[in-house]
Amino acid sequence: MNAAEITAHFLELGDIHIARHAQGFFKTAPGEYGAGDRFIGIRVPVIRARVKALSPLPLDTITKLIRSEFHEIRLFATLALVDNFNRAHETGREEIYQLYLANHVFINNWDIVDCSAHKIVGPYLLNRPRETLYKLAGNGTLWQRRIAVISCFTFIRHDDFDDIIRLSEKLLTDPEDLIHKAVGWMLREVGKRDRARLEAFLDQHNKQMPRVMLRYAIEKFPTELRHHYMKK
């Protein structure tokens, strides 16, 4: 199936009631983080099933789909890109990584970022220099900053915490709640593997941390320790 055929297929699968709910859930009203996004009304398990059925797709088809006006089609394309990345050899992975970053403007909601950044950007940069993450975090949109943070999940799973610690320090004063939540989530993952490293970060920064970032970071702590940091 080409991009036009896949788009037509997805439009046939849509449900107006699911679409209306999604538009509220993903904050699409003017001034909200997903302002202007359009939904067809397809649930994620259905989208994932279509990825499984249709993959691998040519990269030019994925590129057309990732630029769709419809959220579910962009999500489908991003998941298809992850599938291609998992199948690819080194040269192919570099091409997919570059395509992902070149189309970052279309990877523009938290679900699309969170299903892909640590499965494309993170693995590609695992054994490479990571300056790109700091550029995304320093000069990017909300979604570029979230890509930088969520990409670090790959490194955390390899007990490599330095980049998420540096990025967390850099983003302590970020204005966006979705960045506070992403940073707190990644810090919590650090704490699962090295609680002393997380506590050292908290002892230094907890007074500056937005409350939601702190709450996410300490969620798995024992009750007394959570109260300790919340009181501070």
CYANA upper distance limits for C-alpha pairs under 8 A (distance plus 0.5 A):
  1 MET  CA      5 GLU  CA      6.21
  1 MET  CA      6 ILE  CA      6.65
  1 MET  CA     54 LEU  CA      8.41
  2 ASN  CA      6 ILE  CA      6.70
  2 ASN  CA     61 THR  CA      6.79
  3 ALA  CA      7 THR  CA      6.60
  3 ALA  CA     61 THR  CA      5.84
  3 ALA  CA     62 ILE  CA      7.96
  3 ALA  CA     64 LYS  CA      6.93
  3 ALA  CA     65 LEU  CA      6.55
  4 ALA  CA      8 ALA  CA      6.70
  5 GLU  CA      9 HIS  CA      6.61
  6 ILE  CA     10 PHE  CA      6.71
  7 THR  CA     11 LEU  CA      6.73
  7 THR  CA     65 LEU  CA      8.19
  7 THR  CA     73 ILE  CA      7.61
  8 ALA  CA     12 GLU  CA      6.90
  9 HIS  CA     13 LEU  CA      7.10
 10 PHE  CA     14 GLY  CA      7.03
 10 PHE  CA     40 ILE  CA      8.21
 10 PHE  CA     42 ILE  CA      8.47
 10 PHE  CA     73 ILE  CA      7.91
 11 LEU  CA     40 ILE  CA      6.95
 13 LEU  CA     40 ILE  CA      8.49
 13 LEU  CA     41 GLY  CA      8.26
 13 LEU  CA     42 ILE  CA      7.14
 14 GLY  CA     18 ILE  CA      8.46
 14 GLY  CA     19 ALA  CA      8.12
 14 GLY  CA     40 ILE  CA      5.40
 14 GLY  CA     41 GLY  CA      5.12
 14 GLY  CA     42 ILE  CA      5.93
 15 ASP  CA     19 ALA  CA      6.71
 15 ASP  CA     40 ILE  CA      7.10
 15 ASP  CA     41 GLY  CA      5.07
 15 ASP  CA     42 ILE  CA      7.04
 16 ILE  CA     20 ARG  CA      6.68
 16 ILE  CA     40 ILE  CA      7.45
 16 ILE  CA     41 GLY  CA      6.30
 17 HIS  CA     21 HIS  CA      6.89
 17 HIS  CA     41 GLY  CA      7.49
 18 ILE  CA     22 ALA  CA      6.64
 18 ILE  CA     40 ILE  CA      8.43
 18 ILE  CA     41 GLY  CA      5.03
 18 ILE  CA     42 ILE  CA      7.27
 18 ILE  CA     43 ARG  CA      8.18
 19 ALA  CA     23 GLN  CA      6.68
 19 ALA  CA     39 PHE  CA      5.66
 19 ALA  CA     40 ILE  CA      5.93
 19 ALA  CA     41 GLY  CA      4.25
 19 ALA  CA     42 ILE  CA      7.80
 20 ARG  CA     24 GLY  CA      7.19
 20 ARG  CA     39 PHE  CA      8.23
 20 ARG  CA     41 GLY  CA      7.99
 21 HIS  CA     25 PHE  CA      6.68
 22 ALA  CA     26 PHE  CA      6.37
 22 ALA  CA     39 PHE  CA      7.41
 22 ALA  CA     41 GLY  CA      7.73
 23 GLN  CA     27 LYS  CA      6.71
 23 GLN  CA     28 THR  CA      5.97
 23 GLN  CA     29 ALA  CA      8.41
 23 GLN  CA     37 ASP  CA      8.01
 23 GLN  CA     38 ARG  CA      7.71
 23 GLN  CA     39 PHE  CA      7.15
 24 GLY  CA     28 THR  CA      6.86
 24 GLY  CA     29 ALA  CA      8.15
 26 PHE  CA     33 TYR  CA      8.41
 26 PHE  CA     34 GLY  CA      6.53
 26 PHE  CA    109 ASN  CA      8.27
 27 LYS  CA     32 GLU  CA      5.97
 27 LYS  CA     33 TYR  CA      6.55
 27 LYS  CA     34 GLY  CA      5.59
 27 LYS  CA     35 ALA  CA      7.06
 28 THR  CA     32 GLU  CA      6.45
 28 THR  CA     33 TYR  CA      7.33
 28 THR  CA     34 GLY  CA      4.82
 28 THR  CA     35 ALA  CA      4.40
 28 THR  CA     36 GLY  CA      5.95
 28 THR  CA     37 ASP  CA      6.22
 28 THR  CA     38 ARG  CA      8.49
 29 ALA  CA     34 GLY  CA      7.68
 29 ALA  CA     35 ALA  CA      5.50
 29 ALA  CA     36 GLY  CA      7.21
 30 PRO  CA     35 ALA  CA      5.58
 30 PRO  CA     36 GLY  CA      7.49
 31 GLY  CA     35 ALA  CA      6.67
 33 TYR  CA    109 ASN  CA      8.42
 34 GLY  CA    108 ASN  CA      8.21
 34 GLY  CA    109 ASN  CA      7.13
 37 ASP  CA     69 GLU  CA      7.77
 37 ASP  CA     70 PHE  CA      7.53
 37 ASP  CA     71 HIS  CA      7.11
 38 ARG  CA     69 GLU  CA      6.96
 38 ARG  CA     70 PHE  CA      5.57
 38 ARG  CA     71 HIS  CA      6.47
 39 PHE  CA     70 PHE  CA      5.96
 39 PHE  CA     71 HIS  CA      5.98
 39 PHE  CA     72 GLU  CA      7.03
 40 ILE  CA     70 PHE  CA      7.16
 40 ILE  CA     71 HIS  CA      8.10
 40 ILE  CA     72 GLU  CA      7.32
 41 GLY  CA     72 GLU  CA      8.26
 42 ILE  CA     46 VAL  CA      7.26
 42 ILE  CA     47 ILE  CA      7.55
 42 ILE  CA     72 GLU  CA      7.29
 43 ARG  CA     47 ILE  CA      7.12
 44 VAL  CA     48 ARG  CA      6.65
 45 PRO  CA     49 ALA  CA      6.62
 46 VAL  CA     50 ARG  CA      6.85
 47 ILE  CA     51 VAL  CA      6.89
 47 ILE  CA     72 GLU  CA      7.89
 47 ILE  CA     75 LEU  CA      8.41
 47 ILE  CA     76 PHE  CA      6.44
 48 ARG  CA     52 LYS  CA      6.83
 48 ARG  CA     76 PHE  CA      7.64
 48 ARG  CA     79 LEU  CA      7.97
 49 ALA  CA     53 ALA  CA      6.69
 50 ARG  CA     54 LEU  CA      6.48
 50 ARG  CA     76 PHE  CA      8.38
 51 VAL  CA     55 SER  CA      6.13
 51 VAL  CA     76 PHE  CA      7.04
 51 VAL  CA     79 LEU  CA      7.37
 51 VAL  CA     80 ALA  CA      6.24
 55 SER  CA     80 ALA  CA      6.97
 55 SER  CA     83 ASP  CA      7.67
 55 SER  CA     84 ASN  CA      8.13
 56 PRO  CA     80 ALA  CA      7.57
 56 PRO  CA     83 ASP  CA      7.50
 56 PRO  CA     84 ASN  CA      6.49
 57 LEU  CA     61 THR  CA      7.13
 57 LEU  CA     62 ILE  CA      7.18
 57 LEU  CA     80 ALA  CA      7.51
 57 LEU  CA     84 ASN  CA      7.99
 58 PRO  CA     62 ILE  CA      6.97
 59 LEU  CA     63 THR  CA      6.51
 59 LEU  CA     81 LEU  CA      8.27
 60 ASP  CA     64 LYS  CA      6.88
 61 THR  CA     65 LEU  CA      6.81
 62 ILE  CA     66 ILE  CA      6.43
 62 ILE  CA     77 ALA  CA      5.81
 62 ILE  CA     78 THR  CA      8.24
 62 ILE  CA     80 ALA  CA      7.69
 62 ILE  CA     81 LEU  CA      7.44
 63 THR  CA     67 ARG  CA      7.06
 63 THR  CA     77 ALA  CA      8.10
 63 THR  CA     99 LEU  CA      8.32
 64 LYS  CA     68 SER  CA      7.42
 65 LEU  CA     73 ILE  CA      6.69
 65 LEU  CA     74 ARG  CA      6.56
 65 LEU  CA     77 ALA  CA      6.15
 66 ILE  CA     73 ILE  CA      7.31
 66 ILE  CA     74 ARG  CA      4.87
 66 ILE  CA     75 LEU  CA      7.96
 66 ILE  CA     76 PHE  CA      8.37
 66 ILE  CA     77 ALA  CA      5.60
 66 ILE  CA     78 THR  CA      7.04
 66 ILE  CA    103 ASN  CA      8.14
 66 ILE  CA    106 PHE  CA      6.93
 66 ILE  CA    107 ILE  CA      8.27
 67 ARG  CA     74 ARG  CA      7.07
 67 ARG  CA    103 ASN  CA      8.22
 67 ARG  CA    106 PHE  CA      6.36
 68 SER  CA     73 ILE  CA      6.79
 68 SER  CA     74 ARG  CA      6.41
 69 GLU  CA     73 ILE  CA      8.49
 69 GLU  CA     74 ARG  CA      8.32
 70 PHE  CA     74 ARG  CA      6.97
 71 HIS  CA     75 LEU  CA      6.67
 72 GLU  CA     76 PHE  CA      6.54
 73 ILE  CA     77 ALA  CA      6.59
 74 ARG  CA     78 THR  CA      6.63
 74 ARG  CA    106 PHE  CA      7.70
 74 ARG  CA    107 ILE  CA      7.85
 74 ARG  CA    112 ILE  CA      8.25
 75 LEU  CA     79 LEU  CA      6.68
 75 LEU  CA    111 ASP  CA      8.44
 75 LEU  CA    112 ILE  CA      6.05
 76 PHE  CA     80 ALA  CA      6.60
 77 ALA  CA     81 LEU  CA      6.63
 78 THR  CA     82 VAL  CA      6.85
 78 THR  CA    107 ILE  CA      8.29
 78 THR  CA    112 ILE  CA      7.45
 78 THR  CA    116 SER  CA      7.30
 79 LEU  CA     83 ASP  CA      6.80
 79 LEU  CA    115 CYS  CA      7.71
 79 LEU  CA    116 SER  CA      7.42
 80 ALA  CA     84 ASN  CA      6.73
 81 LEU  CA     85 PHE  CA      6.61
 81 LEU  CA     96 ILE  CA      7.59
 82 VAL  CA     86 ASN  CA      6.76
 82 VAL  CA    116 SER  CA      6.87
 82 VAL  CA    119 LYS  CA      6.92
 82 VAL  CA    120 ILE  CA      6.87
 83 ASP  CA     87 ARG  CA      6.96
 84 ASN  CA     88 ALA  CA      6.55
 84 ASN  CA     96 ILE  CA      8.34
 85 PHE  CA     92 GLY  CA      7.82
 85 PHE  CA     93 ARG  CA      5.97
 85 PHE  CA     96 ILE  CA      6.90
 85 PHE  CA    120 ILE  CA      7.23
 88 ALA  CA     92 GLY  CA      5.70
 88 ALA  CA     93 ARG  CA      6.14
 89 HIS  CA     93 ARG  CA      6.58
 90 GLU  CA     94 GLU  CA      6.89
 91 THR  CA     95 GLU  CA      7.03
 92 GLY  CA     96 ILE  CA      6.79
 93 ARG  CA     97 TYR  CA      6.56
 93 ARG  CA    124 TYR  CA      7.67
 94 GLU  CA     98 GLN  CA      6.66
 94 GLU  CA    124 TYR  CA      7.77
 95 GLU  CA     99 LEU  CA      6.61
 96 ILE  CA    100 TYR  CA      6.55
 96 ILE  CA    120 ILE  CA      8.30
 97 TYR  CA    101 LEU  CA      6.90
 97 TYR  CA    120 ILE  CA      6.70
 97 TYR  CA    121 VAL  CA      6.73
 97 TYR  CA    124 TYR  CA      7.48
 98 GLN  CA    102 ALA  CA      6.49
 99 LEU  CA    103 ASN  CA      6.71
100 TYR  CA    104 HIS  CA      6.70
100 TYR  CA    120 ILE  CA      8.47
103 ASN  CA    107 ILE  CA      7.45
104 HIS  CA    108 ASN  CA      7.73
104 HIS  CA    143 TRP  CA      8.33
104 HIS  CA    144 GLN  CA      7.43
107 ILE  CA    112 ILE  CA      6.36
107 ILE  CA    113 VAL  CA      6.64
107 ILE  CA    143 TRP  CA      7.67
108 ASN  CA    112 ILE  CA      7.29
108 ASN  CA    113 VAL  CA      7.63
108 ASN  CA    143 TRP  CA      6.21
109 ASN  CA    113 VAL  CA      6.84
109 ASN  CA    143 TRP  CA      7.23
110 TRP  CA    114 ASP  CA      6.33
110 TRP  CA    143 TRP  CA      7.82
110 TRP  CA    146 ARG  CA      8.26
110 TRP  CA    178 LEU  CA      8.38
111 ASP  CA    115 CYS  CA      6.68
112 ILE  CA    116 SER  CA      7.07
113 VAL  CA    117 ALA  CA      6.13
113 VAL  CA    143 TRP  CA      7.71
113 VAL  CA    146 ARG  CA      7.64
113 VAL  CA    147 ILE  CA      6.48
113 VAL  CA    150 ILE  CA      8.19
114 ASP  CA    118 HIS  CA      7.90
114 ASP  CA    147 ILE  CA      8.22
114 ASP  CA    150 ILE  CA      7.06
115 CYS  CA    119 LYS  CA      7.88
116 SER  CA    120 ILE  CA      6.52
116 SER  CA    121 VAL  CA      8.37
117 ALA  CA    121 VAL  CA      5.77
117 ALA  CA    122 GLY  CA      6.90
117 ALA  CA    147 ILE  CA      5.97
117 ALA  CA    148 ALA  CA      8.20
117 ALA  CA    150 ILE  CA      6.43
117 ALA  CA    151 SER  CA      5.36
118 HIS  CA    122 GLY  CA      5.11
118 HIS  CA    123 PRO  CA      7.25
118 HIS  CA    150 ILE  CA      6.31
118 HIS  CA    151 SER  CA      4.58
118 HIS  CA    152 CYS  CA      7.13
118 HIS  CA    153 PHE  CA      6.25
118 HIS  CA    154 THR  CA      5.99
119 LYS  CA    123 PRO  CA      6.58
119 LYS  CA    151 SER  CA      8.06
119 LYS  CA    154 THR  CA      8.02
120 ILE  CA    124 TYR  CA      6.57
120 ILE  CA    151 SER  CA      8.43
121 VAL  CA    125 LEU  CA      6.65
121 VAL  CA    151 SER  CA      6.31
122 GLY  CA    126 LEU  CA      6.42
122 GLY  CA    151 SER  CA      4.95
122 GLY  CA    152 CYS  CA      6.56
122 GLY  CA    153 PHE  CA      7.68
122 GLY  CA    154 THR  CA      5.69
122 GLY  CA    155 PHE  CA      7.43
123 PRO  CA    154 THR  CA      6.78
124 TYR  CA    128 ARG  CA      7.93
125 LEU  CA    129 PRO  CA      7.09
125 LEU  CA    130 ARG  CA      6.66
126 LEU  CA    154 THR  CA      7.81
126 LEU  CA    155 PHE  CA      6.98
130 ARG  CA    134 TYR  CA      7.92
131 GLU  CA    135 LYS  CA      6.98
132 THR  CA    136 LEU  CA      6.71
133 LEU  CA    137 ALA  CA      6.59
133 LEU  CA    148 ALA  CA      5.36
133 LEU  CA    149 VAL  CA      8.37
134 TYR  CA    138 GLY  CA      6.29
134 TYR  CA    148 ALA  CA      7.76
134 TYR  CA    167 LEU  CA      7.78
135 LYS  CA    139 ASN  CA      6.29
135 LYS  CA    140 GLY  CA      7.61
136 LEU  CA    140 GLY  CA      5.29
136 LEU  CA    141 THR  CA      8.32
136 LEU  CA    144 GLN  CA      5.77
136 LEU  CA    145 ARG  CA      5.96
136 LEU  CA    147 ILE  CA      8.12
136 LEU  CA    148 ALA  CA      6.49
137 ALA  CA    144 GLN  CA      7.13
137 ALA  CA    145 ARG  CA      4.82
137 ALA  CA    146 ARG  CA      8.17
137 ALA  CA    148 ALA  CA      6.39
137 ALA  CA    149 VAL  CA      8.25
137 ALA  CA    167 LEU  CA      7.83
137 ALA  CA    170 LYS  CA      8.48
137 ALA  CA    171 LEU  CA      8.21
138 GLY  CA    145 ARG  CA      7.96
140 GLY  CA    144 GLN  CA      5.55
140 GLY  CA    145 ARG  CA      6.33
141 THR  CA    145 ARG  CA      6.69
142 LEU  CA    146 ARG  CA      6.74
142 LEU  CA    176 GLU  CA      7.82
142 LEU  CA    179 ILE  CA      7.90
143 TRP  CA    147 ILE  CA      6.58
144 GLN  CA    148 ALA  CA      6.82
145 ARG  CA    149 VAL  CA      6.93
145 ARG  CA    179 ILE  CA      7.81
146 ARG  CA    150 ILE  CA      6.52
146 ARG  CA    178 LEU  CA      8.27
146 ARG  CA    179 ILE  CA      6.59
146 ARG  CA    182 ALA  CA      7.27
147 ILE  CA    151 SER  CA      6.37
148 ALA  CA    152 CYS  CA      7.45
149 VAL  CA    153 PHE  CA      8.23
149 VAL  CA    164 ILE  CA      7.28
149 VAL  CA    167 LEU  CA      7.57
149 VAL  CA    182 ALA  CA      7.19
149 VAL  CA    183 VAL  CA      6.95
149 VAL  CA    186 MET  CA      7.96
150 ILE  CA    182 ALA  CA      7.37
150 ILE  CA    186 MET  CA      7.71
151 SER  CA    155 PHE  CA      8.30
152 CYS  CA    156 ILE  CA      6.71
152 CYS  CA    163 ASP  CA      7.50
152 CYS  CA    164 ILE  CA      6.42
152 CYS  CA    186 MET  CA      8.07
153 PHE  CA    157 ARG  CA      6.75
153 PHE  CA    186 MET  CA      7.09
153 PHE  CA    189 GLU  CA      8.35
154 THR  CA    158 HIS  CA      7.24
155 PHE  CA    159 ASP  CA      6.96
155 PHE  CA    160 ASP  CA      5.49
155 PHE  CA    161 PHE  CA      7.20
156 ILE  CA    160 ASP  CA      5.58
156 ILE  CA    161 PHE  CA      6.02
156 ILE  CA    164 ILE  CA      8.44
156 ILE  CA    189 GLU  CA      7.63
156 ILE  CA    190 VAL  CA      6.79
159 ASP  CA    193 ARG  CA      7.72
161 PHE  CA    165 ILE  CA      6.70
161 PHE  CA    190 VAL  CA      7.30
162 ASP  CA    166 ARG  CA      6.76
163 ASP  CA    167 LEU  CA      6.51
164 ILE  CA    168 SER  CA      6.32
164 ILE  CA    186 MET  CA      7.78
164 ILE  CA    187 LEU  CA      8.01
165 ILE  CA    169 GLU  CA      6.82
165 ILE  CA    187 LEU  CA      8.27
165 ILE  CA    201 PHE  CA      8.11
166 ARG  CA    170 LYS  CA      6.77
167 LEU  CA    171 LEU  CA      6.60
168 SER  CA    172 LEU  CA      6.58
168 SER  CA    183 VAL  CA      6.54
171 LEU  CA    179 ILE  CA      8.24
171 LEU  CA    183 VAL  CA      8.46
172 LEU  CA    180 HIS  CA      8.26
172 LEU  CA    208 GLN  CA      7.35
172 LEU  CA    209 MET  CA      6.28
172 LEU  CA    210 PRO  CA      7.73
173 THR  CA    208 GLN  CA      8.31
173 THR  CA    209 MET  CA      8.12
173 THR  CA    210 PRO  CA      8.26
174 ASP  CA    179 ILE  CA      7.48
174 ASP  CA    180 HIS  CA      7.90
175 PRO  CA    179 ILE  CA      8.46
176 GLU  CA    180 HIS  CA      7.08
177 ASP  CA    181 LYS  CA      6.74
177 ASP  CA    212 VAL  CA      8.17
178 LEU  CA    182 ALA  CA      6.67
179 ILE  CA    183 VAL  CA      6.51
180 HIS  CA    184 GLY  CA      6.54
180 HIS  CA    210 PRO  CA      7.27
180 HIS  CA    212 VAL  CA      6.81
180 HIS  CA    213 MET  CA      5.12
181 LYS  CA    185 TRP  CA      6.50
181 LYS  CA    212 VAL  CA      6.85
181 LYS  CA    213 MET  CA      5.86
181 LYS  CA    216 TYR  CA      7.02
182 ALA  CA    186 MET  CA      6.80
182 ALA  CA    213 MET  CA      8.30
183 VAL  CA    187 LEU  CA      6.62
183 VAL  CA    213 MET  CA      6.93
183 VAL  CA    217 ALA  CA      8.40
184 GLY  CA    188 ARG  CA      6.60
184 GLY  CA    212 VAL  CA      7.96
184 GLY  CA    213 MET  CA      4.84
184 GLY  CA    214 LEU  CA      6.66
184 GLY  CA    215 ARG  CA      7.75
184 GLY  CA    216 TYR  CA      5.14
184 GLY  CA    217 ALA  CA      4.87
185 TRP  CA    189 GLU  CA      6.94
185 TRP  CA    213 MET  CA      8.23
185 TRP  CA    216 TYR  CA      6.08
185 TRP  CA    217 ALA  CA      6.40
186 MET  CA    190 VAL  CA      6.89
186 MET  CA    217 ALA  CA      7.99
187 LEU  CA    191 GLY  CA      6.77
187 LEU  CA    198 LEU  CA      7.18
187 LEU  CA    217 ALA  CA      5.73
188 ARG  CA    192 LYS  CA      6.89
188 ARG  CA    198 LEU  CA      8.22
188 ARG  CA    216 TYR  CA      7.13
188 ARG  CA    217 ALA  CA      4.78
188 ARG  CA    218 ILE  CA      6.78
188 ARG  CA    219 GLU  CA      7.60
188 ARG  CA    220 LYS  CA      7.73
189 GLU  CA    193 ARG  CA      7.34
190 VAL  CA    194 ASP  CA      6.38
190 VAL  CA    195 ARG  CA      7.58
190 VAL  CA    197 ARG  CA      7.96
190 VAL  CA    198 LEU  CA      6.87
191 GLY  CA    195 ARG  CA      4.65
191 GLY  CA    196 ALA  CA      7.88
191 GLY  CA    197 ARG  CA      7.45
191 GLY  CA    198 LEU  CA      5.66
191 GLY  CA    199 GLU  CA      8.30
191 GLY  CA    217 ALA  CA      8.27
192 LYS  CA    220 LYS  CA      8.26
194 ASP  CA    198 LEU  CA      7.22
195 ARG  CA    199 GLU  CA      6.55
196 ALA  CA    200 ALA  CA      6.59
197 ARG  CA    201 PHE  CA      6.95
198 LEU  CA    202 LEU  CA      6.70
199 GLU  CA    203 ASP  CA      6.44
200 ALA  CA    204 GLN  CA      6.90
201 PHE  CA    205 HIS  CA      6.55
201 PHE  CA    206 ASN  CA      8.17
202 LEU  CA    206 ASN  CA      5.20
202 LEU  CA    229 TYR  CA      8.31
205 HIS  CA    209 MET  CA      6.74
206 ASN  CA    214 LEU  CA      7.39
206 ASN  CA    229 TYR  CA      7.67
206 ASN  CA    232 LYS  CA      7.90
207 LYS  CA    232 LYS  CA      7.25
209 MET  CA    213 MET  CA      6.81
209 MET  CA    214 LEU  CA      6.57
210 PRO  CA    214 LEU  CA      6.87
211 ARG  CA    215 ARG  CA      6.57
212 VAL  CA    216 TYR  CA      6.63
213 MET  CA    217 ALA  CA      6.68
214 LEU  CA    218 ILE  CA      6.76
214 LEU  CA    230 MET  CA      8.25
215 ARG  CA    219 GLU  CA      6.42
215 ARG  CA    230 MET  CA      8.31
218 ILE  CA    226 ARG  CA      6.49
219 GLU  CA    226 ARG  CA      7.86
221 PHE  CA    225 LEU  CA      6.61
221 PHE  CA    226 ARG  CA      6.28
222 PRO  CA    226 ARG  CA      6.76
223 THR  CA    227 HIS  CA      6.75
224 GLU  CA    228 HIS  CA      6.66
225 LEU  CA    229 TYR  CA      6.95
226 ARG  CA    230 MET  CA      6.67
227 HIS  CA    231 LYS  CA      6.48
228 HIS  CA    232 LYS  CA      6.89
